[in-house]
Amino acid sequence: MSTSTIILIGALVLFMLPSILVMSRERKRQQQLKEFQASLTPGKRVISGSGIYGTVVEVSEETDTVELEIAPGVQVTMARAGILRSQG
């Protein structure tokens, strides 16, 4: 193998390694988010992707939606995928 080939292979590895690591971390984060969204239960305090704070009132498996109470007596229906994290 010539020196230029070794340098080329080394450069490719140096450029590809960070991309592979980032993709791996992103895949893990997406899996954790899916698991969190699947574990939503009534009473859990959550924050939506649009910044709405609320308490889960009901989870519908059929329609993949979540009923949130965002103020006393005010409920909204959101897609489960719109819930990004728990509050606190």
Phi and psi in radians as a Rosetta constraint file:
Dihedral C 1 N 2 CA 2 C 2 CIRCULARHARMONIC -1.410 0.35
Dihedral N 2 CA 2 C 2 N 3 CIRCULARHARMONIC 2.851 0.35
Dihedral C 2 N 3 CA 3 C 3 CIRCULARHARMONIC -1.080 0.35
Dihedral N 3 CA 3 C 3 N 4 CIRCULARHARMONIC -0.699 0.35
Dihedral C 3 N 4 CA 4 C 4 CIRCULARHARMONIC -1.149 0.35
Dihedral N 4 CA 4 C 4 N 5 CIRCULARHARMONIC -0.598 0.35
Dihedral C 4 N 5 CA 5 C 5 CIRCULARHARMONIC -1.173 0.35
Dihedral N 5 CA 5 C 5 N 6 CIRCULARHARMONIC -0.738 0.35
Dihedral C 5 N 6 CA 6 C 6 CIRCULARHARMONIC -1.114 0.35
Dihedral N 6 CA 6 C 6 N 7 CIRCULARHARMONIC -0.743 0.35
Dihedral C 6 N 7 CA 7 C 7 CIRCULARHARMONIC -1.103 0.35
Dihedral N 7 CA 7 C 7 N 8 CIRCULARHARMONIC -0.740 0.35
Dihedral C 7 N 8 CA 8 C 8 CIRCULARHARMONIC -1.090 0.35
Dihedral N 8 CA 8 C 8 N 9 CIRCULARHARMONIC -0.798 0.35
Dihedral C 8 N 9 CA 9 C 9 CIRCULARHARMONIC -1.111 0.35
Dihedral N 9 CA 9 C 9 N 10 CIRCULARHARMONIC -0.742 0.35
Dihedral C 9 N 10 CA 10 C 10 CIRCULARHARMONIC -1.068 0.35
Dihedral N 10 CA 10 C 10 N 11 CIRCULARHARMONIC -0.742 0.35
Dihedral C 10 N 11 CA 11 C 11 CIRCULARHARMONIC -1.120 0.35
Dihedral N 11 CA 11 C 11 N 12 CIRCULARHARMONIC -0.730 0.35
Dihedral C 11 N 12 CA 12 C 12 CIRCULARHARMONIC -1.069 0.35
Dihedral N 12 CA 12 C 12 N 13 CIRCULARHARMONIC -0.755 0.35
Dihedral C 12 N 13 CA 13 C 13 CIRCULARHARMONIC -1.101 0.35
Dihedral N 13 CA 13 C 13 N 14 CIRCULARHARMONIC -0.757 0.35
Dihedral C 13 N 14 CA 14 C 14 CIRCULARHARMONIC -1.097 0.35
Dihedral N 14 CA 14 C 14 N 15 CIRCULARHARMONIC -0.602 0.35
Dihedral C 14 N 15 CA 15 C 15 CIRCULARHARMONIC -1.427 0.35
Dihedral N 15 CA 15 C 15 N 16 CIRCULARHARMONIC -0.547 0.35
Dihedral C 15 N 16 CA 16 C 16 CIRCULARHARMONIC -1.464 0.35
Dihedral N 16 CA 16 C 16 N 17 CIRCULARHARMONIC -0.553 0.35
Dihedral C 16 N 17 CA 17 C 17 CIRCULARHARMONIC -1.009 0.35
Dihedral N 17 CA 17 C 17 N 18 CIRCULARHARMONIC -0.856 0.35
Dihedral C 17 N 18 CA 18 C 18 CIRCULARHARMONIC -1.056 0.35
Dihedral N 18 CA 18 C 18 N 19 CIRCULARHARMONIC -0.665 0.35
Dihedral C 18 N 19 CA 19 C 19 CIRCULARHARMONIC -1.100 0.35
Dihedral N 19 CA 19 C 19 N 20 CIRCULARHARMONIC -0.749 0.35
Dihedral C 19 N 20 CA 20 C 20 CIRCULARHARMONIC -1.127 0.35
Dihedral N 20 CA 20 C 20 N 21 CIRCULARHARMONIC -0.721 0.35
Dihedral C 20 N 21 CA 21 C 21 CIRCULARHARMONIC -1.135 0.35
Dihedral N 21 CA 21 C 21 N 22 CIRCULARHARMONIC -0.730 0.35
Dihedral C 21 N 22 CA 22 C 22 CIRCULARHARMONIC -1.128 0.35
Dihedral N 22 CA 22 C 22 N 23 CIRCULARHARMONIC -0.769 0.35
Dihedral C 22 N 23 CA 23 C 23 CIRCULARHARMONIC -1.091 0.35
Dihedral N 23 CA 23 C 23 N 24 CIRCULARHARMONIC -0.677 0.35
Dihedral C 23 N 24 CA 24 C 24 CIRCULARHARMONIC -1.133 0.35
Dihedral N 24 CA 24 C 24 N 25 CIRCULARHARMONIC -0.782 0.35
Dihedral C 24 N 25 CA 25 C 25 CIRCULARHARMONIC -1.125 0.35
Dihedral N 25 CA 25 C 25 N 26 CIRCULARHARMONIC -0.703 0.35
Dihedral C 25 N 26 CA 26 C 26 CIRCULARHARMONIC -1.133 0.35
Dihedral N 26 CA 26 C 26 N 27 CIRCULARHARMONIC -0.730 0.35
Dihedral C 26 N 27 CA 27 C 27 CIRCULARHARMONIC -1.078 0.35
Dihedral N 27 CA 27 C 27 N 28 CIRCULARHARMONIC -0.712 0.35
Dihedral C 27 N 28 CA 28 C 28 CIRCULARHARMONIC -1.142 0.35
Dihedral N 28 CA 28 C 28 N 29 CIRCULARHARMONIC -0.740 0.35
Dihedral C 28 N 29 CA 29 C 29 CIRCULARHARMONIC -1.112 0.35
Dihedral N 29 CA 29 C 29 N 30 CIRCULARHARMONIC -0.720 0.35
Dihedral C 29 N 30 CA 30 C 30 CIRCULARHARMONIC -1.120 0.35
Dihedral N 30 CA 30 C 30 N 31 CIRCULARHARMONIC -0.679 0.35
Dihedral C 30 N 31 CA 31 C 31 CIRCULARHARMONIC -1.135 0.35
Dihedral N 31 CA 31 C 31 N 32 CIRCULARHARMONIC -0.720 0.35
Dihedral C 31 N 32 CA 32 C 32 CIRCULARHARMONIC -1.117 0.35
Dihedral N 32 CA 32 C 32 N 33 CIRCULARHARMONIC -0.680 0.35
Dihedral C 32 N 33 CA 33 C 33 CIRCULARHARMONIC -1.132 0.35
Dihedral N 33 CA 33 C 33 N 34 CIRCULARHARMONIC -0.752 0.35
Dihedral C 33 N 34 CA 34 C 34 CIRCULARHARMONIC -1.059 0.35
Dihedral N 34 CA 34 C 34 N 35 CIRCULARHARMONIC -0.753 0.35
Dihedral C 34 N 35 CA 35 C 35 CIRCULARHARMONIC -1.123 0.35
Dihedral N 35 CA 35 C 35 N 36 CIRCULARHARMONIC -0.718 0.35
Dihedral C 35 N 36 CA 36 C 36 CIRCULARHARMONIC -1.077 0.35
Dihedral N 36 CA 36 C 36 N 37 CIRCULARHARMONIC -0.821 0.35
Dihedral C 36 N 37 CA 37 C 37 CIRCULARHARMONIC -1.120 0.35
Dihedral N 37 CA 37 C 37 N 38 CIRCULARHARMONIC -0.608 0.35
Dihedral C 37 N 38 CA 38 C 38 CIRCULARHARMONIC -1.243 0.35
Dihedral N 38 CA 38 C 38 N 39 CIRCULARHARMONIC -0.398 0.35
Dihedral C 38 N 39 CA 39 C 39 CIRCULARHARMONIC -1.628 0.35
Dihedral N 39 CA 39 C 39 N 40 CIRCULARHARMONIC 0.116 0.35
Dihedral C 39 N 40 CA 40 C 40 CIRCULARHARMONIC -1.087 0.35
Dihedral N 40 CA 40 C 40 N 41 CIRCULARHARMONIC 2.308 0.35
Dihedral C 40 N 41 CA 41 C 41 CIRCULARHARMONIC -2.369 0.35
Dihedral N 41 CA 41 C 41 N 42 CIRCULARHARMONIC 2.708 0.35
Dihedral C 41 N 42 CA 42 C 42 CIRCULARHARMONIC -0.957 0.35
Dihedral N 42 CA 42 C 42 N 43 CIRCULARHARMONIC 2.432 0.35
Dihedral C 42 N 43 CA 43 C 43 CIRCULARHARMONIC 1.710 0.35
Dihedral N 43 CA 43 C 43 N 44 CIRCULARHARMONIC -0.292 0.35
Dihedral C 43 N 44 CA 44 C 44 CIRCULARHARMONIC -1.329 0.35
Dihedral N 44 CA 44 C 44 N 45 CIRCULARHARMONIC 2.317 0.35
Dihedral C 44 N 45 CA 45 C 45 CIRCULARHARMONIC -1.522 0.35
Dihedral N 45 CA 45 C 45 N 46 CIRCULARHARMONIC 2.248 0.35
Dihedral C 45 N 46 CA 46 C 46 CIRCULARHARMONIC -2.371 0.35
Dihedral N 46 CA 46 C 46 N 47 CIRCULARHARMONIC 2.934 0.35
Dihedral C 46 N 47 CA 47 C 47 CIRCULARHARMONIC -2.221 0.35
Dihedral N 47 CA 47 C 47 N 48 CIRCULARHARMONIC 2.276 0.35
Dihedral C 47 N 48 CA 48 C 48 CIRCULARHARMONIC -1.456 0.35
Dihedral N 48 CA 48 C 48 N 49 CIRCULARHARMONIC 2.967 0.35
Dihedral C 48 N 49 CA 49 C 49 CIRCULARHARMONIC -1.105 0.35
Dihedral N 49 CA 49 C 49 N 50 CIRCULARHARMONIC -0.431 0.35
Dihedral C 49 N 50 CA 50 C 50 CIRCULARHARMONIC -1.614 0.35
Dihedral N 50 CA 50 C 50 N 51 CIRCULARHARMONIC 0.087 0.35
Dihedral C 50 N 51 CA 51 C 51 CIRCULARHARMONIC 1.578 0.35
Dihedral N 51 CA 51 C 51 N 52 CIRCULARHARMONIC 0.222 0.35
Dihedral C 51 N 52 CA 52 C 52 CIRCULARHARMONIC -1.460 0.35
Dihedral N 52 CA 52 C 52 N 53 CIRCULARHARMONIC 2.215 0.35
Dihedral C 52 N 53 CA 53 C 53 CIRCULARHARMONIC -1.645 0.35
Dihedral N 53 CA 53 C 53 N 54 CIRCULARHARMONIC 2.418 0.35
Dihedral C 53 N 54 CA 54 C 54 CIRCULARHARMONIC -2.913 0.35
Dihedral N 54 CA 54 C 54 N 55 CIRCULARHARMONIC 3.086 0.35
Dihedral C 54 N 55 CA 55 C 55 CIRCULARHARMONIC -2.009 0.35
Dihedral N 55 CA 55 C 55 N 56 CIRCULARHARMONIC 2.283 0.35
Dihedral C 55 N 56 CA 56 C 56 CIRCULARHARMONIC -1.154 0.35
Dihedral N 56 CA 56 C 56 N 57 CIRCULARHARMONIC 2.201 0.35
Dihedral C 56 N 57 CA 57 C 57 CIRCULARHARMONIC -1.776 0.35
Dihedral N 57 CA 57 C 57 N 58 CIRCULARHARMONIC -0.711 0.35
Dihedral C 57 N 58 CA 58 C 58 CIRCULARHARMONIC -2.659 0.35
Dihedral N 58 CA 58 C 58 N 59 CIRCULARHARMONIC 2.548 0.35
Dihedral C 58 N 59 CA 59 C 59 CIRCULARHARMONIC -2.131 0.35
Dihedral N 59 CA 59 C 59 N 60 CIRCULARHARMONIC 2.200 0.35
Dihedral C 59 N 60 CA 60 C 60 CIRCULARHARMONIC -1.848 0.35
Dihedral N 60 CA 60 C 60 N 61 CIRCULARHARMONIC 2.004 0.35
Dihedral C 60 N 61 CA 61 C 61 CIRCULARHARMONIC -1.249 0.35
Dihedral N 61 CA 61 C 61 N 62 CIRCULARHARMONIC -0.591 0.35
Dihedral C 61 N 62 CA 62 C 62 CIRCULARHARMONIC -1.094 0.35
Dihedral N 62 CA 62 C 62 N 63 CIRCULARHARMONIC -0.842 0.35
Dihedral C 62 N 63 CA 63 C 63 CIRCULARHARMONIC -1.744 0.35
Dihedral N 63 CA 63 C 63 N 64 CIRCULARHARMONIC -0.033 0.35
Dihedral C 63 N 64 CA 64 C 64 CIRCULARHARMONIC 0.987 0.35
Dihedral N 64 CA 64 C 64 N 65 CIRCULARHARMONIC 0.758 0.35
Dihedral C 64 N 65 CA 65 C 65 CIRCULARHARMONIC -2.124 0.35
Dihedral N 65 CA 65 C 65 N 66 CIRCULARHARMONIC 2.874 0.35
Dihedral C 65 N 66 CA 66 C 66 CIRCULARHARMONIC -2.273 0.35
Dihedral N 66 CA 66 C 66 N 67 CIRCULARHARMONIC 2.327 0.35
Dihedral C 66 N 67 CA 67 C 67 CIRCULARHARMONIC -1.637 0.35
Dihedral N 67 CA 67 C 67 N 68 CIRCULARHARMONIC 2.111 0.35
Dihedral C 67 N 68 CA 68 C 68 CIRCULARHARMONIC -1.963 0.35
Dihedral N 68 CA 68 C 68 N 69 CIRCULARHARMONIC 2.424 0.35
Dihedral C 68 N 69 CA 69 C 69 CIRCULARHARMONIC -1.698 0.35
Dihedral N 69 CA 69 C 69 N 70 CIRCULARHARMONIC 2.010 0.35
Dihedral C 69 N 70 CA 70 C 70 CIRCULARHARMONIC -1.752 0.35
Dihedral N 70 CA 70 C 70 N 71 CIRCULARHARMONIC -0.241 0.35
Dihedral C 70 N 71 CA 71 C 71 CIRCULARHARMONIC -2.754 0.35
Dihedral N 71 CA 71 C 71 N 72 CIRCULARHARMONIC 2.793 0.35
Dihedral C 71 N 72 CA 72 C 72 CIRCULARHARMONIC -0.945 0.35
Dihedral N 72 CA 72 C 72 N 73 CIRCULARHARMONIC 2.071 0.35
Dihedral C 72 N 73 CA 73 C 73 CIRCULARHARMONIC 1.420 0.35
Dihedral N 73 CA 73 C 73 N 74 CIRCULARHARMONIC 0.024 0.35
Dihedral C 73 N 74 CA 74 C 74 CIRCULARHARMONIC -1.985 0.35
Dihedral N 74 CA 74 C 74 N 75 CIRCULARHARMONIC 2.010 0.35
Dihedral C 74 N 75 CA 75 C 75 CIRCULARHARMONIC -2.124 0.35
Dihedral N 75 CA 75 C 75 N 76 CIRCULARHARMONIC 2.499 0.35
Dihedral C 75 N 76 CA 76 C 76 CIRCULARHARMONIC -2.242 0.35
Dihedral N 76 CA 76 C 76 N 77 CIRCULARHARMONIC 2.648 0.35
Dihedral C 76 N 77 CA 77 C 77 CIRCULARHARMONIC -1.811 0.35
Dihedral N 77 CA 77 C 77 N 78 CIRCULARHARMONIC 2.262 0.35
Dihedral C 77 N 78 CA 78 C 78 CIRCULARHARMONIC -2.263 0.35
Dihedral N 78 CA 78 C 78 N 79 CIRCULARHARMONIC 2.704 0.35
Dihedral C 78 N 79 CA 79 C 79 CIRCULARHARMONIC -1.157 0.35
Dihedral N 79 CA 79 C 79 N 80 CIRCULARHARMONIC 2.448 0.35
Dihedral C 79 N 80 CA 80 C 80 CIRCULARHARMONIC -1.006 0.35
Dihedral N 80 CA 80 C 80 N 81 CIRCULARHARMONIC -0.608 0.35
Dihedral C 80 N 81 CA 81 C 81 CIRCULARHARMONIC -1.146 0.35
Dihedral N 81 CA 81 C 81 N 82 CIRCULARHARMONIC -0.291 0.35
Dihedral C 81 N 82 CA 82 C 82 CIRCULARHARMONIC -1.408 0.35
Dihedral N 82 CA 82 C 82 N 83 CIRCULARHARMONIC -0.157 0.35
Dihedral C 82 N 83 CA 83 C 83 CIRCULARHARMONIC -1.587 0.35
Dihedral N 83 CA 83 C 83 N 84 CIRCULARHARMONIC 2.076 0.35
Dihedral C 83 N 84 CA 84 C 84 CIRCULARHARMONIC -1.809 0.35
Dihedral N 84 CA 84 C 84 N 85 CIRCULARHARMONIC -0.482 0.35
Dihedral C 84 N 85 CA 85 C 85 CIRCULARHARMONIC -2.817 0.35
Dihedral N 85 CA 85 C 85 N 86 CIRCULARHARMONIC 2.891 0.35
Dihedral C 85 N 86 CA 86 C 86 CIRCULARHARMONIC -1.533 0.35
Dihedral N 86 CA 86 C 86 N 87 CIRCULARHARMONIC 2.740 0.35
Dihedral C 86 N 87 CA 87 C 87 CIRCULARHARMONIC -1.587 0.35
Dihedral N 87 CA 87 C 87 N 88 CIRCULARHARMONIC 2.184 0.35
